[in-house]
Amino acid sequence: MFGYRMPTHVHIEPGCLMRLPEAVRSLGLDSVCLVIDKGLSTTNWPQEALRLLEDAGIATHTFSKVEVNPRTESVTQLAHELRIKEIAGVIALGGGSVLDAAKAAAMLATNEYKIEQYEGKNRYTNAPLPMIAIPTTCGTGSEVTWVSVLTHAPTRHKISVKGETMFPNLALVDADLIATLPSNLVAWTGVDALTHAIESTIGAASNPISDVLAEKAIALLFRFLPRAAKDIKNDATARAAVMRASTIAGLSFGNADVGGVHCLSESIGGLFDHPHGLLNAILLEPVLEYHRPHIDQRLAQLCGLFSGEAKRSSLERQAPIDQRADYFMEQIHELLRELDIPAFSSLKIPPSEYPLIAVHAARNGSNRSNPQPMAATSYQELLGSLS
């Protein structure tokens, strides 16, 4: 038996940032906190959001102290400001780090204790402050999920806080907001979305609804991500497609979970502070290879998403399952090569750290969703094969 829930009201349309005042009013908010990161402050988007809110007469406070891997300390500070300023709601404008930090702070603002005490599922009592999520990358999916992933700096460990009422109330998914993304960030975050979709459909928690969404996201990303990474500013069609795929992938993994790629990337990100999207892009292919043959049947089915020679080879000729799975993996390899995703060695992680990475990965809440059991020794073996 499975359950699928999606309480977030989602608008997916280029230019829908202009609906921000309408969205705020629909939630009955008279004051909001706009949460951004320092990187976004170099664009015009925060100023545009502030202008829209100011013109609508909505009192606005700004918080910009969110790190690439958001810290529990920053969430605590943001929640404190929300409380003392008696702010009614939160607007998160940014990538996954901003959205995750805002979700956690919106919850912590209405609850006691430290954020790390809410690690796990539904451990808080009071509903979070209302929240509007506005993603500015094509990879997070956090605008439609119930999870916030944060770094606890003292232990160099990432924690996951989840709650049935932590879904953003509204999401404005505006492809125009990613027109200023550098090519490498388009590639990294786009493969992050691809990872969300693939892990959701090969994992132990997959379900029929999430599978349909995952397939759509995978098809869009294979077709449009290279185009978007090549010319995100001028290719409006590719830009809209990858932004749509990112949210659809979020709709998929938000109900079906992720797996070993994320377990490792969150472990490494907590220990070494590398960008989450880059880590997922680097780890996707080796983790999928490690899971074979447990996932070959599903990979073979996914070959049907391709057109042309791939479809003729995998469907019309009815190739054996392992050959079709091989073809899917070849397409993954070619996509990563075309996007210039670096090798694992580029991270310069000492092998002496592998045991600790492996232990953290095995303790990750998503570890149980892998298509095969993964212990710390499994992750250490996998890491060893990348050296």
C-alpha positions as YAML, in Angstrom:
chain: A
units: angstrom
residues:
- id: 1
  name: MET
  ca: [0.00, 0.00, 0.00]
- id: 2
  name: PHE
  ca: [1.30, 3.48, -0.83]
- id: 3
  name: GLY
  ca: [0.22, 7.02, -0.22]
- id: 4
  name: TYR
  ca: [0.83, 10.10, -2.32]
- id: 5
  name: ARG
  ca: [0.30, 13.62, -0.99]
- id: 6
  name: MET
  ca: [0.97, 17.05, -2.47]
- id: 7
  name: PRO
  ca: [-0.48, 19.93, -0.43]
- id: 8
  name: THR
  ca: [1.61, 22.65, -2.14]
- id: 9
  name: HIS
  ca: [-0.25, 24.86, -4.63]
- id: 10
  name: VAL
  ca: [2.16, 25.04, -7.57]
- id: 11
  name: HIS
  ca: [2.36, 27.62, -10.36]
- id: 12
  name: ILE
  ca: [4.77, 26.63, -13.18]
- id: 13
  name: GLU
  ca: [5.03, 29.40, -15.73]
- id: 14
  name: PRO
  ca: [7.76, 31.75, -16.98]
- id: 15
  name: GLY
  ca: [7.13, 35.16, -15.43]
- id: 16
  name: CYS
  ca: [5.00, 33.89, -12.54]
- id: 17
  name: LEU
  ca: [7.18, 35.77, -10.02]
- id: 18
  name: MET
  ca: [4.80, 38.63, -10.78]
- id: 19
  name: ARG
  ca: [2.12, 36.66, -8.89]
- id: 20
  name: LEU
  ca: [4.03, 37.04, -5.63]
- id: 21
  name: PRO
  ca: [1.79, 39.76, -4.09]
- id: 22
  name: GLU
  ca: [-1.29, 37.75, -5.05]
- id: 23
  name: ALA
  ca: [0.25, 34.66, -3.44]
- id: 24
  name: VAL
  ca: [1.03, 36.55, -0.23]
- id: 25
  name: ARG
  ca: [-2.48, 37.97, -0.04]
- id: 26
  name: SER
  ca: [-4.00, 34.51, -0.63]
- id: 27
  name: LEU
  ca: [-2.33, 33.37, 2.60]
- id: 28
  name: GLY
  ca: [-3.62, 36.39, 4.51]
- id: 29
  name: LEU
  ca: [-0.13, 37.68, 5.36]
- id: 30
  name: ASP
  ca: [0.60, 41.29, 6.22]
- id: 31
  name: SER
  ca: [4.33, 40.81, 6.82]
- id: 32
  name: VAL
  ca: [6.91, 38.43, 5.37]
- id: 33
  name: CYS
  ca: [10.59, 37.60, 5.54]
- id: 34
  name: LEU
  ca: [12.34, 37.24, 2.19]
- id: 35
  name: VAL
  ca: [15.07, 34.61, 2.57]
- id: 36
  name: ILE
  ca: [17.91, 34.66, 0.01]
- id: 37
  name: ASP
  ca: [21.60, 33.75, -0.16]
- id: 38
  name: LYS
  ca: [24.62, 35.92, -0.92]
- id: 39
  name: GLY
  ca: [24.99, 34.54, -4.43]
- id: 40
  name: LEU
  ca: [21.51, 35.62, -5.41]
- id: 41
  name: SER
  ca: [22.21, 39.13, -4.19]
- id: 42
  name: THR
  ca: [24.33, 39.64, -7.32]
- id: 43
  name: THR
  ca: [21.19, 39.31, -9.48]
- id: 44
  name: ASN
  ca: [18.15, 41.56, -9.82]
- id: 45
  name: TRP
  ca: [15.69, 38.96, -8.53]
- id: 46
  name: PRO
  ca: [15.69, 39.93, -4.82]
- id: 47
  name: GLN
  ca: [15.19, 43.58, -5.75]
- id: 48
  name: GLU
  ca: [12.35, 42.64, -8.09]
- id: 49
  name: ALA
  ca: [10.66, 40.57, -5.37]
- id: 50
  name: LEU
  ca: [11.06, 43.39, -2.86]
- id: 51
  name: ARG
  ca: [9.64, 45.90, -5.34]
- id: 52
  name: LEU
  ca: [6.58, 43.73, -5.93]
- id: 53
  name: LEU
  ca: [6.00, 43.34, -2.20]
- id: 54
  name: GLU
  ca: [6.58, 47.02, -1.45]
- id: 55
  name: ASP
  ca: [4.21, 48.12, -4.21]
- id: 56
  name: ALA
  ca: [1.57, 45.84, -2.70]
- id: 57
  name: GLY
  ca: [2.05, 47.39, 0.74]
- id: 58
  name: ILE
  ca: [3.40, 44.21, 2.33]
- id: 59
  name: ALA
  ca: [5.89, 44.75, 5.16]
- id: 60
  name: THR
  ca: [9.09, 42.86, 4.30]
- id: 61
  name: HIS
  ca: [12.20, 41.83, 6.23]
- id: 62
  name: THR
  ca: [15.20, 40.30, 4.43]
- id: 63
  name: PHE
  ca: [17.49, 37.51, 5.63]
- id: 64
  name: SER
  ca: [20.54, 36.67, 3.47]
- id: 65
  name: LYS
  ca: [22.79, 34.62, 5.76]
- id: 66
  name: VAL
  ca: [22.19, 31.21, 4.19]
- id: 67
  name: GLU
  ca: [25.23, 29.10, 3.29]
- id: 68
  name: VAL
  ca: [25.73, 26.77, 0.30]
- id: 69
  name: ASN
  ca: [25.09, 23.92, 2.74]
- id: 70
  name: PRO
  ca: [22.71, 25.63, 5.22]
- id: 71
  name: ARG
  ca: [23.80, 25.48, 8.84]
- id: 72
  name: THR
  ca: [21.62, 24.77, 11.84]
- id: 73
  name: GLU
  ca: [23.01, 27.98, 13.37]
- id: 74
  name: SER
  ca: [21.67, 30.06, 10.48]
- id: 75
  name: VAL
  ca: [18.26, 28.43, 10.79]
- id: 76
  name: THR
  ca: [18.24, 29.18, 14.51]
- id: 77
  name: GLN
  ca: [19.11, 32.83, 13.83]
- id: 78
  name: LEU
  ca: [16.43, 33.16, 11.16]
- id: 79
  name: ALA
  ca: [13.78, 31.55, 13.40]
- id: 80
  name: HIS
  ca: [14.74, 33.96, 16.20]
- id: 81
  name: GLU
  ca: [14.29, 36.95, 13.90]
- id: 82
  name: LEU
  ca: [10.92, 35.63, 12.73]
- id: 83
  name: ARG
  ca: [9.78, 35.39, 16.35]
- id: 84
  name: ILE
  ca: [11.03, 38.71, 17.73]
- id: 85
  name: LYS
  ca: [9.84, 40.68, 14.69]
- id: 86
  name: GLU
  ca: [6.50, 38.82, 14.76]
- id: 87
  name: ILE
  ca: [6.71, 38.10, 11.04]
- id: 88
  name: ALA
  ca: [3.66, 36.32, 9.68]
- id: 89
  name: GLY
  ca: [5.17, 34.28, 6.84]
- id: 90
  name: VAL
  ca: [8.28, 33.32, 4.90]
- id: 91
  name: ILE
  ca: [9.23, 33.70, 1.24]
- id: 92
  name: ALA
  ca: [12.22, 31.59, 0.13]
- id: 93
  name: LEU
  ca: [13.87, 32.84, -3.06]
- id: 94
  name: GLY
  ca: [16.84, 30.72, -4.06]
- id: 95
  name: GLY
  ca: [18.22, 27.25, -4.54]
- id: 96
  name: GLY
  ca: [17.77, 24.20, -2.36]
- id: 97
  name: SER
  ca: [19.85, 25.64, 0.47]
- id: 98
  name: VAL
  ca: [17.60, 28.68, 0.83]
- id: 99
  name: LEU
  ca: [14.40, 26.66, 0.52]
- id: 100
  name: ASP
  ca: [15.56, 24.08, 3.08]
- id: 101
  name: ALA
  ca: [16.72, 26.73, 5.54]
- id: 102
  name: ALA
  ca: [13.45, 28.65, 5.19]
- id: 103
  name: LYS
  ca: [11.33, 25.54, 5.69]
- id: 104
  name: ALA
  ca: [13.20, 24.62, 8.87]
- id: 105
  name: ALA
  ca: [13.09, 28.17, 10.25]
- id: 106
  name: ALA
  ca: [9.37, 28.51, 9.52]
- id: 107
  name: MET
  ca: [8.84, 25.40, 11.65]
- id: 108
  name: LEU
  ca: [11.28, 26.37, 14.40]
- id: 109
  name: ALA
  ca: [9.73, 29.83, 14.72]
- id: 110
  name: THR
  ca: [6.53, 28.27, 16.11]
- id: 111
  name: ASN
  ca: [8.17, 25.53, 18.19]
- id: 112
  name: GLU
  ca: [10.59, 25.36, 21.12]
- id: 113
  name: TYR
  ca: [13.99, 23.67, 21.48]
- id: 114
  name: LYS
  ca: [16.88, 23.42, 19.03]
- id: 115
  name: ILE
  ca: [16.42, 22.48, 15.38]
- id: 116
  name: GLU
  ca: [18.55, 19.33, 15.72]
- id: 117
  name: GLN
  ca: [16.03, 17.97, 18.22]
- id: 118
  name: TYR
  ca: [13.52, 17.74, 15.38]
- id: 119
  name: GLU
  ca: [15.67, 15.43, 13.24]
- id: 120
  name: GLY
  ca: [13.42, 12.75, 11.80]
- id: 121
  name: LYS
  ca: [9.73, 12.85, 10.90]
- id: 122
  name: ASN
  ca: [6.90, 14.87, 12.46]
- id: 123
  name: ARG
  ca: [8.67, 15.53, 15.74]
- id: 124
  name: TYR
  ca: [7.35, 19.04, 16.24]
- id: 125
  name: THR
  ca: [3.98, 20.09, 17.71]
- id: 126
  name: ASN
  ca: [2.92, 23.40, 16.18]
- id: 127
  name: ALA
  ca: [2.36, 24.05, 12.48]
- id: 128
  name: PRO
  ca: [5.06, 26.13, 10.76]
- id: 129
  name: LEU
  ca: [4.57, 29.70, 9.57]
- id: 130
  name: PRO
  ca: [3.05, 29.92, 6.07]
- id: 131
  name: MET
  ca: [5.68, 29.73, 3.34]
- id: 132
  name: ILE
  ca: [6.06, 30.54, -0.36]
- id: 133
  name: ALA
  ca: [8.89, 28.82, -2.24]
- id: 134
  name: ILE
  ca: [10.45, 30.36, -5.35]
- id: 135
  name: PRO
  ca: [13.28, 28.17, -6.74]
- id: 136
  name: THR
  ca: [16.12, 29.78, -8.68]
- id: 137
  name: THR
  ca: [17.90, 26.61, -9.82]
- id: 138
  name: CYS
  ca: [16.77, 23.72, -12.02]
- id: 139
  name: GLY
  ca: [17.60, 21.02, -9.50]
- id: 140
  name: THR
  ca: [16.26, 21.47, -5.99]
- id: 141
  name: GLY
  ca: [12.66, 20.21, -6.02]
- id: 142
  name: SER
  ca: [12.53, 21.45, -2.42]
- id: 143
  name: GLU
  ca: [9.64, 23.74, -3.34]
- id: 144
  name: VAL
  ca: [7.33, 20.70, -3.31]
- id: 145
  name: THR
  ca: [8.81, 18.47, -0.58]
- id: 146
  name: TRP
  ca: [8.40, 18.10, 3.17]
- id: 147
  name: VAL
  ca: [12.10, 17.82, 3.99]
- id: 148
  name: SER
  ca: [14.83, 20.21, 5.10]
- id: 149
  name: VAL
  ca: [18.46, 19.02, 5.02]
- id: 150
  name: LEU
  ca: [20.83, 21.01, 7.22]
- id: 151
  name: THR
  ca: [24.47, 20.84, 8.29]
- id: 152
  name: HIS
  ca: [25.22, 20.55, 12.00]
- id: 153
  name: ALA
  ca: [28.65, 22.19, 11.99]
- id: 154
  name: PRO
  ca: [29.92, 20.92, 15.38]
- id: 155
  name: THR
  ca: [29.60, 17.30, 14.23]
- id: 156
  name: ARG
  ca: [30.07, 17.94, 10.47]
- id: 157
  name: HIS
  ca: [26.92, 15.90, 10.00]
- id: 158
  name: LYS
  ca: [23.80, 16.59, 7.93]
- id: 159
  name: ILE
  ca: [20.43, 16.21, 9.58]
- id: 160
  name: SER
  ca: [17.08, 15.74, 7.89]
- id: 161
  name: VAL
  ca: [13.97, 17.36, 9.35]
- id: 162
  name: LYS
  ca: [10.65, 16.27, 7.86]
- id: 163
  name: GLY
  ca: [7.06, 17.11, 8.62]
- id: 164
  name: GLU
  ca: [3.66, 16.67, 7.02]
- id: 165
  name: THR
  ca: [3.05, 20.41, 7.42]
- id: 166
  name: MET
  ca: [6.51, 21.48, 6.20]
- id: 167
  name: PHE
  ca: [5.46, 21.45, 2.55]
- id: 168
  name: PRO
  ca: [5.49, 25.06, 1.30]
- id: 169
  name: ASN
  ca: [1.96, 26.43, 1.00]
- id: 170
  name: LEU
  ca: [2.70, 27.85, -2.45]
- id: 171
  name: ALA
  ca: [5.42, 27.46, -5.05]
- id: 172
  name: LEU
  ca: [6.11, 29.89, -7.89]
- id: 173
  name: VAL
  ca: [8.26, 28.06, -10.44]
- id: 174
  name: ASP
  ca: [9.49, 30.72, -12.84]
- id: 175
  name: ALA
  ca: [11.97, 29.58, -15.49]
- id: 176
  name: ASP
  ca: [13.03, 33.16, -16.15]
- id: 177
  name: LEU
  ca: [14.77, 33.12, -12.77]
- id: 178
  name: ILE
  ca: [17.39, 30.63, -13.96]
- id: 179
  name: ALA
  ca: [18.38, 32.65, -17.03]
- id: 180
  name: THR
  ca: [21.31, 34.10, -15.06]
- id: 181
  name: LEU
  ca: [22.68, 30.76, -13.83]
- id: 182
  name: PRO
  ca: [26.26, 29.93, -14.89]
- id: 183
  name: SER
  ca: [26.57, 26.95, -17.20]
- id: 184
  name: ASN
  ca: [28.23, 24.73, -14.61]
- id: 185
  name: LEU
  ca: [25.42, 25.36, -12.10]
- id: 186
  name: VAL
  ca: [22.81, 24.55, -14.74]
- id: 187
  name: ALA
  ca: [24.62, 21.26, -15.33]
- id: 188
  name: TRP
  ca: [25.11, 20.39, -11.65]
- id: 189
  name: THR
  ca: [21.60, 21.28, -10.53]
- id: 190
  name: GLY
  ca: [20.06, 19.68, -13.62]
- id: 191
  name: VAL
  ca: [21.78, 16.37, -12.87]
- id: 192
  name: ASP
  ca: [20.66, 16.78, -9.25]
- id: 193
  name: ALA
  ca: [17.08, 16.79, -10.56]
- id: 194
  name: LEU
  ca: [17.87, 13.76, -12.73]
- id: 195
  name: THR
  ca: [19.23, 12.01, -9.64]
- id: 196
  name: HIS
  ca: [16.02, 12.77, -7.75]
- id: 197
  name: ALA
  ca: [13.95, 11.22, -10.52]
- id: 198
  name: ILE
  ca: [16.10, 8.12, -11.03]
- id: 199
  name: GLU
  ca: [16.56, 7.35, -7.34]
- id: 200
  name: SER
  ca: [12.85, 7.78, -6.69]
- id: 201
  name: THR
  ca: [11.92, 5.23, -9.36]
- id: 202
  name: ILE
  ca: [14.56, 2.56, -8.63]
- id: 203
  name: GLY
  ca: [14.26, 2.65, -4.84]
- id: 204
  name: ALA
  ca: [12.38, 0.54, -2.35]
- id: 205
  name: ALA
  ca: [9.86, 3.34, -1.70]
- id: 206
  name: SER
  ca: [8.83, 3.86, -5.33]
- id: 207
  name: ASN
  ca: [5.13, 3.95, -6.14]
- id: 208
  name: PRO
  ca: [3.09, 4.14, -9.36]
- id: 209
  name: ILE
  ca: [2.39, 7.88, -9.16]
- id: 210
  name: SER
  ca: [5.98, 8.82, -8.37]
- id: 211
  name: ASP
  ca: [7.16, 6.53, -11.18]
- id: 212
  name: VAL
  ca: [5.08, 8.38, -13.78]
- id: 213
  name: LEU
  ca: [6.45, 11.71, -12.57]
- id: 214
  name: ALA
  ca: [10.01, 10.40, -12.54]
- id: 215
  name: GLU
  ca: [9.73, 9.17, -16.11]
- id: 216
  name: LYS
  ca: [8.53, 12.57, -17.30]
- id: 217
  name: ALA
  ca: [11.37, 14.37, -15.53]
- id: 218
  name: ILE
  ca: [13.99, 11.95, -16.90]
- id: 219
  name: ALA
  ca: [12.72, 12.34, -20.45]
- id: 220
  name: LEU
  ca: [12.75, 16.15, -20.22]
- id: 221
  name: LEU
  ca: [16.22, 16.32, -18.73]
- id: 222
  name: PHE
  ca: [17.84, 13.99, -21.25]
- id: 223
  name: ARG
  ca: [16.32, 16.02, -24.05]
- id: 224
  name: PHE
  ca: [16.79, 19.57, -22.80]
- id: 225
  name: LEU
  ca: [19.51, 19.73, -20.13]
- id: 226
  name: PRO
  ca: [22.45, 19.84, -22.60]
- id: 227
  name: ARG
  ca: [20.74, 22.68, -24.46]
- id: 228
  name: ALA
  ca: [20.04, 24.56, -21.25]
- id: 229
  name: ALA
  ca: [23.62, 24.21, -20.01]
- id: 230
  name: LYS
  ca: [24.94, 25.42, -23.36]
- id: 231
  name: ASP
  ca: [22.78, 28.56, -23.60]
- id: 232
  name: ILE
  ca: [20.46, 29.01, -20.63]
- id: 233
  name: LYS
  ca: [20.06, 32.75, -21.25]
- id: 234
  name: ASN
  ca: [18.79, 32.54, -24.82]
- id: 235
  name: ASP
  ca: [17.13, 29.11, -25.05]
- id: 236
  name: ALA
  ca: [13.76, 29.79, -23.43]
- id: 237
  name: THR
  ca: [12.34, 26.40, -24.47]
- id: 238
  name: ALA
  ca: [15.14, 24.44, -22.79]
- id: 239
  name: ARG
  ca: [15.06, 26.74, -19.78]
- id: 240
  name: ALA
  ca: [11.35, 26.13, -19.21]
- id: 241
  name: ALA
  ca: [11.73, 22.39, -19.76]
- id: 242
  name: VAL
  ca: [14.50, 21.84, -17.20]
- id: 243
  name: MET
  ca: [12.75, 24.04, -14.64]
- id: 244
  name: ARG
  ca: [9.56, 22.04, -15.10]
- id: 245
  name: ALA
  ca: [11.54, 18.79, -14.86]
- id: 246
  name: SER
  ca: [13.11, 19.87, -11.59]
- id: 247
  name: THR
  ca: [9.76, 20.44, -9.93]
- id: 248
  name: ILE
  ca: [8.30, 17.24, -11.39]
- id: 249
  name: ALA
  ca: [11.29, 15.31, -10.04]
- id: 250
  name: GLY
  ca: [10.63, 16.92, -6.65]
- id: 251
  name: LEU
  ca: [7.03, 15.75, -6.82]
- id: 252
  name: SER
  ca: [8.40, 12.27, -7.44]
- id: 253
  name: PHE
  ca: [11.11, 11.91, -4.80]
- id: 254
  name: GLY
  ca: [9.12, 13.88, -2.22]
- id: 255
  name: ASN
  ca: [6.83, 10.86, -1.99]
- id: 256
  name: ALA
  ca: [9.21, 8.05, -2.92]
- id: 257
  name: ASP
  ca: [12.48, 9.13, -1.27]
- id: 258
  name: VAL
  ca: [16.01, 9.03, -2.68]
- id: 259
  name: GLY
  ca: [18.86, 6.60, -1.99]
- id: 260
  name: GLY
  ca: [22.58, 5.93, -2.01]
- id: 261
  name: VAL
  ca: [23.61, 8.90, -4.15]
- id: 262
  name: HIS
  ca: [22.06, 11.27, -1.64]
- id: 263
  name: CYS
  ca: [23.27, 9.29, 1.36]
- id: 264
  name: LEU
  ca: [26.84, 9.76, 0.14]
- id: 265
  name: SER
  ca: [26.45, 13.32, -1.12]
- id: 266
  name: GLU
  ca: [24.90, 14.49, 2.15]
- id: 267
  name: SER
  ca: [27.63, 12.74, 4.12]
- id: 268
  name: ILE
  ca: [30.41, 14.29, 2.02]
- id: 269
  name: GLY
  ca: [28.67, 17.67, 1.96]
- id: 270
  name: GLY
  ca: [28.43, 17.74, 5.73]
- id: 271
  name: LEU
  ca: [32.08, 16.78, 6.19]
- id: 272
  name: PHE
  ca: [33.68, 18.82, 3.40]
- id: 273
  name: ASP
  ca: [31.09, 21.47, 2.47]
- id: 274
  name: HIS
  ca: [31.06, 20.64, -1.25]
- id: 275
  name: PRO
  ca: [27.98, 21.78, -3.25]
- id: 276
  name: HIS
  ca: [25.16, 19.26, -3.11]
- id: 277
  name: GLY
  ca: [24.34, 19.36, -6.83]
- id: 278
  name: LEU
  ca: [27.95, 18.78, -7.83]
- id: 279
  name: LEU
  ca: [28.23, 15.80, -5.48]
- id: 280
  name: ASN
  ca: [25.08, 14.18, -6.84]
- id: 281
  name: ALA
  ca: [26.26, 14.73, -10.41]
- id: 282
  name: ILE
  ca: [29.60, 13.06, -9.64]
- id: 283
  name: LEU
  ca: [28.12, 10.16, -7.68]
- id: 284
  name: LEU
  ca: [25.12, 9.28, -9.84]
- id: 285
  name: GLU
  ca: [26.83, 6.97, -12.33]
- id: 286
  name: PRO
  ca: [29.01, 4.99, -9.86]
- id: 287
  name: VAL
  ca: [26.14, 4.45, -7.42]
- id: 288
  name: LEU
  ca: [23.86, 3.20, -10.20]
- id: 289
  name: GLU
  ca: [26.59, 0.82, -11.36]
- id: 290
  name: TYR
  ca: [26.98, -0.46, -7.80]
- id: 291
  name: HIS
  ca: [23.27, -1.26, -7.60]
- id: 292
  name: ARG
  ca: [23.20, -3.38, -10.72]
- id: 293
  name: PRO
  ca: [21.76, -6.01, -11.32]
- id: 294
  name: HIS
  ca: [19.17, -5.07, -8.65]
- id: 295
  name: ILE
  ca: [17.93, -2.20, -10.84]
- id: 296
  name: ASP
  ca: [18.48, -3.56, -14.36]
- id: 297
  name: GLN
  ca: [14.83, -4.34, -14.99]
- id: 298
  name: ARG
  ca: [13.77, -0.79, -14.14]
- id: 299
  name: LEU
  ca: [16.63, 0.74, -16.15]
- id: 300
  name: ALA
  ca: [15.60, -1.40, -19.11]
- id: 301
  name: GLN
  ca: [12.06, -0.05, -18.83]
- id: 302
  name: LEU
  ca: [13.37, 3.52, -18.75]
- id: 303
  name: CYS
  ca: [15.02, 2.98, -22.14]
- id: 304
  name: GLY
  ca: [11.54, 3.44, -23.57]
- id: 305
  name: LEU
  ca: [11.90, 7.13, -22.77]
- id: 306
  name: PHE
  ca: [14.48, 7.55, -25.50]
- id: 307
  name: SER
  ca: [13.67, 8.07, -29.16]
- id: 308
  name: GLY
  ca: [15.38, 7.10, -32.38]
- id: 309
  name: GLU
  ca: [18.01, 4.37, -32.32]
- id: 310
  name: ALA
  ca: [17.69, 3.84, -28.56]
- id: 311
  name: LYS
  ca: [14.00, 3.06, -28.86]
- id: 312
  name: ARG
  ca: [14.52, 0.77, -31.84]
- id: 313
  name: SER
  ca: [17.29, -1.08, -30.05]
- id: 314
  name: SER
  ca: [15.55, -1.49, -26.72]
- id: 315
  name: LEU
  ca: [11.94, -1.93, -27.77]
- id: 316
  name: GLU
  ca: [11.59, -3.05, -31.37]
- id: 317
  name: ARG
  ca: [14.42, -5.56, -31.17]
- id: 318
  name: GLN
  ca: [13.41, -6.66, -27.66]
- id: 319
  name: ALA
  ca: [16.98, -6.77, -26.46]
- id: 320
  name: PRO
  ca: [17.68, -8.65, -23.22]
- id: 321
  name: ILE
  ca: [17.16, -6.71, -19.99]
- id: 322
  name: ASP
  ca: [20.85, -6.38, -19.20]
- id: 323
  name: GLN
  ca: [21.59, -4.97, -22.65]
- id: 324
  name: ARG
  ca: [18.85, -2.38, -22.36]
- id: 325
  name: ALA
  ca: [20.11, -1.46, -18.89]
- id: 326
  name: ASP
  ca: [23.60, -1.17, -20.38]
- id: 327
  name: TYR
  ca: [22.22, 1.24, -22.95]
- id: 328
  name: PHE
  ca: [20.59, 3.38, -20.27]
- id: 329
  name: MET
  ca: [23.88, 3.58, -18.39]
- id: 330
  name: GLU
  ca: [25.67, 4.52, -21.61]
- id: 331
  name: GLN
  ca: [23.24, 7.40, -22.03]
- id: 332
  name: ILE
  ca: [23.93, 8.53, -18.45]
- id: 333
  name: HIS
  ca: [27.67, 8.41, -19.13]
- id: 334
  name: GLU
  ca: [27.35, 10.40, -22.35]
- id: 335
  name: LEU
  ca: [25.13, 13.01, -20.71]
- id: 336
  name: LEU
  ca: [27.59, 13.54, -17.86]
- id: 337
  name: ARG
  ca: [30.46, 13.76, -20.33]
- id: 338
  name: GLU
  ca: [28.61, 16.33, -22.43]
- id: 339
  name: LEU
  ca: [27.89, 18.37, -19.31]
- id: 340
  name: ASP
  ca: [31.56, 18.21, -18.28]
- id: 341
  name: ILE
  ca: [30.84, 16.70, -14.86]
- id: 342
  name: PRO
  ca: [34.22, 16.19, -13.15]
- id: 343
  name: ALA
  ca: [35.56, 12.94, -11.76]
- id: 344
  name: PHE
  ca: [35.33, 11.97, -8.10]
- id: 345
  name: SER
  ca: [39.07, 12.60, -7.77]
- id: 346
  name: SER
  ca: [38.45, 16.32, -8.30]
- id: 347
  name: LEU
  ca: [36.95, 16.48, -4.80]
- id: 348
  name: LYS
  ca: [40.39, 15.62, -3.32]
- id: 349
  name: ILE
  ca: [38.93, 13.60, -0.47]
- id: 350
  name: PRO
  ca: [41.59, 11.58, 1.41]
- id: 351
  name: PRO
  ca: [40.85, 7.83, 1.42]
- id: 352
  name: SER
  ca: [41.43, 7.94, 5.17]
- id: 353
  name: GLU
  ca: [38.09, 9.74, 5.42]
- id: 354
  name: TYR
  ca: [36.15, 7.03, 3.59]
- id: 355
  name: PRO
  ca: [35.22, 5.05, 6.73]
- id: 356
  name: LEU
  ca: [33.65, 8.12, 8.36]
- id: 357
  name: ILE
  ca: [31.82, 9.07, 5.15]
- id: 358
  name: ALA
  ca: [30.51, 5.52, 4.92]
- id: 359
  name: VAL
  ca: [29.26, 5.49, 8.51]
- id: 360
  name: HIS
  ca: [27.40, 8.77, 8.02]
- id: 361
  name: ALA
  ca: [25.92, 7.52, 4.74]
- id: 362
  name: ALA
  ca: [24.64, 4.33, 6.33]
- id: 363
  name: ARG
  ca: [22.97, 6.36, 9.10]
- id: 364
  name: ASN
  ca: [21.17, 8.59, 6.59]
- id: 365
  name: GLY
  ca: [17.38, 8.39, 6.81]
- id: 366
  name: SER
  ca: [17.15, 7.56, 3.09]
- id: 367
  name: ASN
  ca: [19.49, 4.56, 3.34]
- id: 368
  name: ARG
  ca: [16.55, 2.20, 3.83]
- id: 369
  name: SER
  ca: [15.16, 3.27, 0.46]
- id: 370
  name: ASN
  ca: [18.07, 1.82, -1.53]
- id: 371
  name: PRO
  ca: [17.19, -0.96, -4.00]
- id: 372
  name: GLN
  ca: [19.48, -3.26, -2.04]
- id: 373
  name: PRO
  ca: [20.64, -3.19, 1.61]
- id: 374
  name: MET
  ca: [23.59, -0.85, 2.12]
- id: 375
  name: ALA
  ca: [25.75, -1.00, 5.25]
- id: 376
  name: ALA
  ca: [28.73, 1.19, 6.03]
- id: 377
  name: THR
  ca: [30.97, -1.49, 4.53]
- id: 378
  name: SER
  ca: [28.98, -1.26, 1.29]
- id: 379
  name: TYR
  ca: [29.54, 2.50, 1.03]
- id: 380
  name: GLN
  ca: [33.21, 2.09, 1.87]
- id: 381
  name: GLU
  ca: [33.56, -0.52, -0.87]
- id: 382
  name: LEU
  ca: [31.86, 1.82, -3.33]
- id: 383
  name: LEU
  ca: [34.12, 4.73, -2.38]
- id: 384
  name: GLY
  ca: [37.17, 2.52, -2.69]
- id: 385
  name: SER
  ca: [36.23, 1.69, -6.26]
- id: 386
  name: LEU
  ca: [36.38, 5.41, -7.13]
- id: 387
  name: SER
  ca: [39.96, 5.95, -5.98]
...
